[in-house]
Amino acid sequence: MMPFYYGSMVRSVPEYLRPRYDDQAHLLNALTFVVSSLLLASVNLYALVGVIDALLGVPLWVAIVVPVGSCSDLRETCRGPSSCAQRVP
């Protein structure tokens, strides 16, 4: 499929589908992506909490606050992913 997209001069599947369908389909695609990303992130966080609880015996609320807080601090320190990418050589 990639040569087909390359020949169409697009970089992603949503970019390919947008001219073929209306903006409602593009919005549905975006909302589906957001919901699936949030669900996947929550499942991964819950799995991480389970591992931390099983290995270290850390209470549930601490096991949730520490990973979420560290990700928030890292993002705030770097001012978003784009500025982090610019600092890395």
DSSP file (Angstrom, degrees, kcal/mol; ACC not computed):
  #  RESIDUE AA STRUCTURE BP1 BP2  ACC     N-H-->O    O-->H-N    N-H-->O    O-->H-N    TCO  KAPPA ALPHA  PHI   PSI    X-CA   Y-CA   Z-CA
    1    1 A M     >        0   0    0      0, 0.0     4,-2.0     0, 0.0     3,-0.5   0.000 360.0 360.0 360.0 -29.1    0.0    0.0    0.0
    2    2 A M  H  >  +     0   0    0      1,-0.2     4,-2.8     2,-0.2     5,-0.2   0.889 360.0  52.5 -61.2 -41.5    2.8    2.4    0.7
    3    3 A P  H  > S+     0   0    0      0, 0.0     4,-2.3     0, 0.0    -1,-0.2   0.868 108.0  54.2 -61.0 -31.9    3.8    2.9   -3.0
    4    4 A F  H  > S+     0   0    0     -3,-0.5     4,-1.1     2,-0.2    -2,-0.2   0.927 111.6  42.8 -65.5 -44.8    0.2    3.7   -3.7
    5    5 A Y  H  <>S+     0   0    0     -4,-2.0     5,-1.7     2,-0.2     4,-0.4   0.882 112.7  54.1 -67.5 -38.0    0.1    6.4   -1.0
    6    6 A Y  H ><5S+     0   0    0     -4,-2.8     3,-1.2     1,-0.2    -2,-0.2   0.900 107.0  50.9 -63.2 -40.1    3.5    7.7   -2.2
    7    7 A G  H 3<5S+     0   0    0     -4,-2.3    -1,-0.2     1,-0.3    -2,-0.2   0.772 106.7  55.1 -67.5 -25.5    2.2    8.0   -5.7
    8    8 A S  T 3<5S-     0   0    0     -4,-1.1    -1,-0.3    -3,-0.2    -2,-0.2   0.474 111.3-123.3 -85.1  -2.4   -0.7   10.0   -4.4
    9    9 A M  T < 5 +     0   0    0     -3,-1.2     2,-0.3    -4,-0.4    -3,-0.2   0.883  67.4 128.6  62.0  42.3    1.7   12.5   -2.7
   10   10 A V      < -     0   0    0     -5,-1.7    -1,-0.2     1,-0.1    -2,-0.1  -0.873  51.6-152.5-122.9 159.7    0.2   12.0    0.8
   11   11 A R  S    S+     0   0    0     -2,-0.3     2,-0.3     1,-0.1    -1,-0.1   0.580  74.7  23.3-106.7 -13.7    1.9   11.1    4.1
   12   12 A S  S  > S-     0   0    0      1,-0.1     4,-1.4    -7,-0.1    -1,-0.1  -0.951  75.5-109.4-148.8 165.4   -0.9    9.3    6.0
   13   13 A V  H  > S+     0   0    0     -2,-0.3     4,-2.5     2,-0.2     3,-0.3   0.921 117.3  51.7 -64.8 -45.4   -4.0    7.4    5.5
   14   14 A P  H  > S+     0   0    0      0, 0.0     4,-1.9     0, 0.0    -1,-0.2   0.884 108.3  52.8 -60.3 -34.9   -6.3   10.2    6.9
   15   15 A E  H  4 S+     0   0    0      1,-0.2    -2,-0.2     2,-0.2    11,-0.0   0.839 111.3  46.9 -67.5 -31.4   -4.6   12.6    4.5
   16   16 A Y  H  X S+     0   0    0     -4,-1.4     4,-0.5    -3,-0.3    -1,-0.2   0.883 114.7  45.7 -73.4 -39.4   -5.4   10.2    1.6
   17   17 A L  H  X S+     0   0    0     -4,-2.5     4,-1.8     1,-0.2     3,-0.3   0.751  95.2  76.4 -78.1 -24.2   -9.0    9.7    2.7
   18   18 A R  H  < S+     0   0    0     -4,-1.9     3,-0.2     1,-0.2    -1,-0.2   0.903  96.7  44.2 -59.6 -46.2   -9.9   13.4    3.3
   19   19 A P  H  4 S+     0   0    0      0, 0.0    -1,-0.2     0, 0.0    -2,-0.1   0.800 113.7  52.7 -68.7 -24.1  -10.3   14.4   -0.3
   20   20 A R  H  < S+     0   0    0     -4,-0.5     2,-0.2    -3,-0.3    -2,-0.2   0.792 117.6  30.7 -80.8 -27.4  -12.3   11.3   -1.1
   21   21 A Y  S  < S-     0   0    0     -4,-1.8     2,-0.0    -3,-0.2     0, 0.0  -0.687  91.1 -91.9-124.0 176.9  -14.8   11.8    1.7
   22   22 A D     >  -     0   0    0     -2,-0.2     4,-1.3     1,-0.1     3,-0.4  -0.181  42.7 -95.5 -84.7-180.0  -16.3   14.8    3.5
   23   23 A D  H  > S+     0   0    0      1,-0.2     4,-2.5     2,-0.2     5,-0.2   0.751 119.8  65.5 -68.8 -24.0  -15.2   16.5    6.7
   24   24 A Q  H  > S+     0   0    0      2,-0.2     4,-2.4     1,-0.2    -1,-0.2   0.898 102.0  48.0 -64.8 -39.5  -17.6   14.5    8.8
   25   25 A A  H  > S+     0   0    0     -3,-0.4     4,-2.3     2,-0.2    -1,-0.2   0.886 111.4  50.8 -66.6 -38.1  -15.6   11.3    7.9
   26   26 A H  H  X S+     0   0    0     -4,-1.3     4,-2.2     2,-0.2    -2,-0.2   0.907 111.1  48.4 -65.3 -41.3  -12.4   13.1    8.8
   27   27 A L  H  X S+     0   0    0     -4,-2.5     4,-2.7     2,-0.2     5,-0.2   0.904 110.8  50.6 -64.6 -42.7  -13.9   14.2   12.1
   28   28 A L  H  X S+     0   0    0     -4,-2.4     4,-2.4     1,-0.2    -2,-0.2   0.906 110.2  50.1 -61.9 -41.5  -15.0   10.6   12.8
   29   29 A N  H  X S+     0   0    0     -4,-2.3     4,-2.0     2,-0.2    -2,-0.2   0.912 111.9  47.8 -62.1 -43.4  -11.6    9.3   12.0
   30   30 A A  H  X S+     0   0    0     -4,-2.2     4,-2.3     2,-0.2    -2,-0.2   0.918 112.9  47.5 -65.7 -44.1  -10.0   11.9   14.4
   31   31 A L  H  X S+     0   0    0     -4,-2.7     4,-2.6     1,-0.2     5,-0.2   0.896 111.1  51.4 -65.1 -39.8  -12.4   11.1   17.2
   32   32 A T  H  X S+     0   0    0     -4,-2.4     4,-2.4    -5,-0.2    -1,-0.2   0.899 110.3  49.6 -62.6 -40.4  -11.9    7.4   16.8
   33   33 A F  H  X S+     0   0    0     -4,-2.0     4,-2.2     2,-0.2    -2,-0.2   0.909 111.6  48.3 -64.8 -42.5   -8.1    7.9   17.0
   34   34 A V  H  X S+     0   0    0     -4,-2.3     4,-2.4     2,-0.2    -2,-0.2   0.935 113.4  46.5 -64.2 -47.0   -8.4   10.0   20.1
   35   35 A V  H  X S+     0   0    0     -4,-2.6     4,-2.4     1,-0.2    -2,-0.2   0.920 114.0  47.5 -63.2 -44.0  -10.7    7.6   21.9
   36   36 A S  H  X S+     0   0    0     -4,-2.4     4,-2.3    -5,-0.2    -1,-0.2   0.874 111.7  51.1 -67.3 -35.4   -8.6    4.5   21.0
   37   37 A S  H  X S+     0   0    0     -4,-2.2     4,-2.5     2,-0.2    -2,-0.2   0.913 111.3  47.5 -66.3 -42.5   -5.4    6.3   22.1
   38   38 A L  H  X S+     0   0    0     -4,-2.4     4,-2.3     2,-0.2    -2,-0.2   0.902 112.8  48.9 -65.6 -40.7   -6.9    7.2   25.5
   39   39 A L  H  X S+     0   0    0     -4,-2.4     4,-2.2     2,-0.2    -2,-0.2   0.920 112.5  47.8 -64.4 -42.5   -8.1    3.7   26.0
   40   40 A L  H  X S+     0   0    0     -4,-2.3     4,-2.4     1,-0.2    -2,-0.2   0.910 111.8  49.9 -64.6 -42.0   -4.8    2.2   25.1
   41   41 A A  H  X S+     0   0    0     -4,-2.5     4,-2.4     1,-0.2    -1,-0.2   0.896 111.1  49.3 -63.8 -39.7   -2.9    4.7   27.4
   42   42 A S  H  X S+     0   0    0     -4,-2.3     4,-2.4     2,-0.2    -1,-0.2   0.892 111.0  49.2 -69.2 -37.7   -5.3    3.8   30.3
   43   43 A V  H  X S+     0   0    0     -4,-2.2     4,-2.2     2,-0.2    -2,-0.2   0.917 112.6  48.2 -65.6 -42.1   -4.8    0.1   29.8
   44   44 A N  H  X S+     0   0    0     -4,-2.4     4,-2.2     2,-0.2    -2,-0.2   0.900 111.9  49.2 -64.6 -40.4   -1.0    0.5   29.7
   45   45 A L  H  X S+     0   0    0     -4,-2.4     4,-2.5     2,-0.2    -2,-0.2   0.909 110.7  50.2 -65.3 -41.7   -1.1    2.7   32.8
   46   46 A Y  H  X S+     0   0    0     -4,-2.4     4,-2.2     1,-0.2    -2,-0.2   0.890 110.5  50.0 -64.6 -38.6   -3.2    0.1   34.6
   47   47 A A  H  X S+     0   0    0     -4,-2.2     4,-2.0     2,-0.2    -1,-0.2   0.904 110.5  49.9 -65.3 -40.8   -0.8   -2.7   33.6
   48   48 A L  H  X S+     0   0    0     -4,-2.2     4,-2.6     1,-0.2    -2,-0.2   0.907 110.0  50.7 -62.6 -42.3    2.1   -0.6   34.9
   49   49 A V  H  X S+     0   0    0     -4,-2.5     4,-2.6     1,-0.2    -2,-0.2   0.896 108.9  52.0 -62.5 -40.9    0.3    0.0   38.2
   50   50 A G  H  X S+     0   0    0     -4,-2.2     4,-2.3     2,-0.2    -1,-0.2   0.895 110.9  47.0 -62.6 -40.4   -0.3   -3.7   38.5
   51   51 A V  H  X S+     0   0    0     -4,-2.0     4,-2.8     2,-0.2     5,-0.3   0.925 113.0  48.5 -67.5 -45.0    3.3   -4.5   38.0
   52   52 A I  H  X>S+     0   0    0     -4,-2.6     4,-2.4     1,-0.2     6,-0.8   0.906 113.7  47.8 -62.1 -41.0    4.5   -1.9   40.5
   53   53 A D  H  X5S+     0   0    0     -4,-2.6     4,-1.3     4,-0.2    -1,-0.2   0.912 114.5  45.8 -65.7 -42.5    2.0   -3.1   43.0
   54   54 A A  H  <5S+     0   0    0     -4,-2.3    -2,-0.2    -5,-0.2    -1,-0.2   0.897 121.7  35.5 -69.1 -40.7    3.0   -6.8   42.6
   55   55 A L  H  <5S+     0   0    0     -4,-2.8    -2,-0.2    -5,-0.2    -3,-0.2   0.890 134.5  19.4 -82.6 -40.2    6.7   -6.2   42.6
   56   56 A L  H  <5S-     0   0    0     -4,-2.4    -3,-0.2    -5,-0.3    -2,-0.2   0.599  89.8-127.7-109.6 -14.4    7.1   -3.4   45.2
   57   57 A G     << +     0   0    0     -4,-1.3    -4,-0.2    -5,-0.7    -3,-0.1   0.785  48.7 163.9  70.2  27.0    3.8   -3.5   47.1
   58   58 A V        -     0   0    0     -6,-0.8    -1,-0.2    -9,-0.1    -2,-0.1  -0.559  44.3-100.8 -77.9 140.0    3.2    0.2   46.5
   59   59 A P     >  -     0   0    0      0, 0.0     4,-2.3     0, 0.0     5,-0.2  -0.191  31.6-112.5 -58.9 154.9   -0.3    1.5   47.2
   60   60 A L  H  > S+     0   0    0      1,-0.2     4,-1.3     2,-0.2     5,-0.2   0.896 113.6  50.6 -57.5 -46.9   -2.5    1.9   44.1
   61   61 A W  H  > S+     0   0    0      1,-0.2     4,-2.4     2,-0.2    -1,-0.2   0.860 111.8  47.8 -66.5 -34.5   -2.8    5.7   44.3
   62   62 A V  H  > S+     0   0    0      1,-0.2     4,-2.3     2,-0.2    -1,-0.2   0.909 109.1  53.9 -69.4 -40.9    1.0    6.2   44.6
   63   63 A A  H  < S+     0   0    0     -4,-2.3    -1,-0.2     1,-0.2    -2,-0.2   0.751 114.6  42.1 -66.1 -23.0    1.6    3.8   41.7
   64   64 A I  H  X S+     0   0    0     -4,-1.3     4,-1.7    -5,-0.2     5,-0.2   0.883 114.2  48.8 -85.9 -44.4   -0.8    5.9   39.6
   65   65 A V  H  X S+     0   0    0     -4,-2.4     4,-2.8     1,-0.2     5,-0.2   0.885 106.8  55.1 -67.2 -40.6    0.4    9.4   40.7
   66   66 A V  H  X S+     0   0    0     -4,-2.3     4,-2.4     2,-0.2     5,-0.2   0.947 111.5  40.1 -64.8 -51.6    4.1    8.8   40.2
   67   67 A P  H  > S+     0   0    0      0, 0.0     4,-2.0     0, 0.0    -1,-0.2   0.923 119.8  45.8 -64.2 -40.9    4.1    7.6   36.5
   68   68 A V  H  X S+     0   0    0     -4,-1.7     4,-2.2     1,-0.2    -2,-0.2   0.923 114.9  47.9 -66.4 -42.4    1.5   10.3   35.5
   69   69 A G  H  X S+     0   0    0     -4,-2.8     4,-2.6    -5,-0.2    -1,-0.2   0.885 110.4  51.0 -65.1 -39.0    3.3   13.0   37.4
   70   70 A S  H  X S+     0   0    0     -4,-2.4     4,-2.2    -5,-0.2    -1,-0.2   0.889 111.1  48.2 -68.4 -37.1    6.7   12.1   35.9
   71   71 A C  H  X S+     0   0    0     -4,-2.0     4,-2.2    -5,-0.2    -2,-0.2   0.900 112.8  48.8 -66.8 -39.8    5.3   12.2   32.4
   72   72 A S  H  X S+     0   0    0     -4,-2.2     4,-2.4     2,-0.2    -2,-0.2   0.908 111.9  48.8 -66.0 -41.3    3.7   15.5   33.1
   73   73 A D  H  X S+     0   0    0     -4,-2.6     4,-2.7     2,-0.2    -2,-0.2   0.913 111.2  49.6 -64.6 -42.8    6.9   16.9   34.5
   74   74 A L  H  X S+     0   0    0     -4,-2.2     4,-2.1     1,-0.2    -2,-0.2   0.914 112.8  46.9 -62.5 -42.9    8.9   15.7   31.5
   75   75 A R  H  X>S+     0   0    0     -4,-2.2     5,-2.1     1,-0.2     4,-0.8   0.899 114.1  47.5 -66.5 -40.2    6.5   17.2   29.1
   76   76 A E  H  <5S+     0   0    0     -4,-2.4     3,-0.3     2,-0.2    -2,-0.2   0.882 111.0  51.7 -69.1 -37.7    6.4   20.5   31.0
   77   77 A T  H  <5S+     0   0    0     -4,-2.7    -2,-0.2     1,-0.2    -1,-0.2   0.909 116.1  39.6 -64.4 -42.2   10.2   20.7   31.3
   78   78 A C  H  <5S-     0   0    0     -4,-2.1    -1,-0.2    -5,-0.2    -2,-0.2   0.538 106.2-127.7 -85.3  -6.5   10.6   20.1   27.5
   79   79 A R  T  <5S-     0   0    0     -4,-0.8     4,-0.4    -3,-0.3    -3,-0.2   0.902  72.3 -35.3  57.8  44.4    7.7   22.4   26.6
   80   80 A G  S  ><S-     0   0    0     -5,-2.1     4,-1.3    -6,-0.2     3,-0.3  -0.111  81.3 -72.9  98.7 163.9    6.1   19.7   24.5
   81   81 A P  H  > S+     0   0    0      0, 0.0     4,-1.8     0, 0.0    -1,-0.2   0.777 122.7  61.1 -68.2 -27.1    7.5   17.0   22.2
   82   82 A S  H  > S+     0   0    0      1,-0.2     4,-1.2     2,-0.2    -2,-0.1   0.902 105.5  46.0 -69.9 -38.3    8.5   19.4   19.4
   83   83 A S  H  > S+     0   0    0     -4,-0.4     4,-1.2    -3,-0.3    -1,-0.2   0.832 110.0  55.2 -73.3 -29.7   11.0   21.3   21.6
   84   84 A C  H  X S+     0   0    0     -4,-1.3     4,-1.2     1,-0.2     3,-0.3   0.904 105.9  52.0 -65.3 -40.4   12.4   18.0   23.0
   85   85 A A  H  < S+     0   0    0     -4,-1.8    -1,-0.2     1,-0.2    -2,-0.2   0.819 106.8  53.6 -66.1 -29.9   13.1   16.8   19.5
   86   86 A Q  H  < S+     0   0    0     -4,-1.2    -1,-0.2     1,-0.2    -2,-0.2   0.798 106.7  51.7 -75.7 -27.0   15.0   20.0   18.7
   87   87 A R  H  < S+     0   0    0     -4,-1.2    -1,-0.2    -3,-0.3    -2,-0.2   0.749  89.5  88.7 -81.0 -24.2   17.3   19.6   21.7
   88   88 A V     <        0   0    0     -4,-1.2    -4,-0.0     1,-0.1     0, 0.0  -0.606 360.0 360.0 -78.4 128.4   18.4   16.1   20.9
   89   89 A P              0   0    0      0, 0.0    -1,-0.1     0, 0.0    -4,-0.1   0.515 360.0 360.0 -72.5 360.0   21.4   16.0   18.7
